[in-house]
Amino acid sequence: MAHFIDRRLNGRNKSAVNRQRFIRRYQQQLKKAVSDAVLKRSIQDIENGESVSIPTRDISEPIFHQGKGGLREQVHPGNDQFIAGDKVDRPLGGGAGGSGSGDASNQGDGHDDFVFNISKDEYLELLFDGLELPNLEKNKLNKISEMKTFRAGYAADGVPANINIVRSLRQSLARRMALQVAKRKSVAELEQELATLSRHPTQNYARIIELEAQILELKRRIAAVPFIDTFDLRFNNFVQRPIPSSQAVMFCLMDVSGSMDQATKDMAKRFYLLLYMFLTRTYKNVEVVFIRHHTQAKEVDEQEFFYSQETGGTIVSSALRMMKKVIEARFPPEQWNIYAAQASDGDNWADDSPLCKQLLSEGLLSMLRYYAYIEITNRAHQSLWQEYQTLAEAFPNFAMEHIRSVEDIYPVFRELFKKQAA
């Protein structure tokens, strides 16, 4: 009776190689499903895994087959309605096709969408694929590190795609030699003694029987050593090493004034949470500065930025002044790639909006690699948007987008931070 022990790293009915092949093959469908899923998530669970649905029509493959040509006559049992020559109409909608997400039908059978579970890392990889910080320059190589993959010898575990056959066979040979060499030496000595005693078999009969039994047992034990064992397997090992790239800082400016209702603040928080996850996942040791403002601006930590309930009036220039003050104190522009993202509902004192334009055009934008302004409102644009429009026309490192609903957040985020053409 044979006993099998499953020591595979992947669980039953799972394959890491096939999984990655599937993700590569249906990347566009998965990215669309992920972009749809991110809109339905709350702020707290946005960085968990996800179950995404792919229409079955997108995973089917074209096939070639021999068609039924010529004239054919068929007799179907139980026919009491038609005779030869009758024309049969096509069935109405709801037949063999359709998606499980469509409306129910009392005719025919439908097909459910294919549901695929992706892990947290796979979800974030698809979420931020094709994004980067614009205009990143290597002005000082001591802070940000991009992670790159390098060969790092061999490992005793890994995925099947990385198995090294030569190393595994070499390890198998070494193990078999170590386990068999002493036994083979004993067999050779016993066979030599047996050959000597066989010249006088009558006198040495008992010893000959004993030697033959010992030799047989040793050969059985030699044959029992498996040709290859899971302990012999060796895999090509790859490691992620940080490569110094540049140092950068991202300023996150959020309006928390009374005009920002809870739904608007929630959309702003969603945008900034996407931005924060993108920065911390893509760039190592990137600095993030959080600034909240109403009539006064305040630099806060991550927890207070996302969850504080403080509110008040609206003076946007206070946040710009605070950002300039922090830059001058801690982030010299000649040594840092400086970025900023500002989220607001567009409400501001009328005489403050020209001042915001002046602060940006006469000082801040010359220090920044990129400035992104996001206005979250369903109302008509006010003075702040109009002043910023003139900046967008004059400065290539200034971008602005409009968010009306939750569905706009992810597309706007991708538009602002998509990779630039080389």
Salt bridges, closest charged atoms under 4 A:
ASP6 OD2 - ARG8 NH2 2.66
ASP36 OD2 - LYS32 NZ 3.36
GLU50 OE1 - ARG41 NH2 2.55
GLU61 OE2 - ARG25 NH2 2.68
ASP121 OD1 - ARG281 NH1 3.62
GLU122 OE2 - ARG19 NE 2.88
GLU125 OE1 - ARG281 NH2 3.74
ASP129 OD2 - LYS31 NZ 3.07
GLU137 OE1 - ARG369 NH2 3.43
GLU191 OE2 - LYS219 NZ 3.31
GLU193 OE2 - ARG207 NE 3.07
GLU210 OE2 - ARG207 NH1 3.33
GLU217 OE2 - ARG220 NH2 2.86
ASP232 OD1 - ARG175 NE 2.81
ASP266 OD2 - ARG270 NE 3.40
GLU299 OE2 - ARG330 NH2 2.97
GLU304 OE2 - LYS298 NZ 3.15
GLU310 OE2 - HIS294 NE2 3.00
ASP345 OD2 - ARG379 NH2 3.80
GLU375 OE2 - HIS381 ND1 2.76
GLU387 OE1 - LYS357 NZ 3.99
GLU415 OE2 - LYS418 NZ 3.31
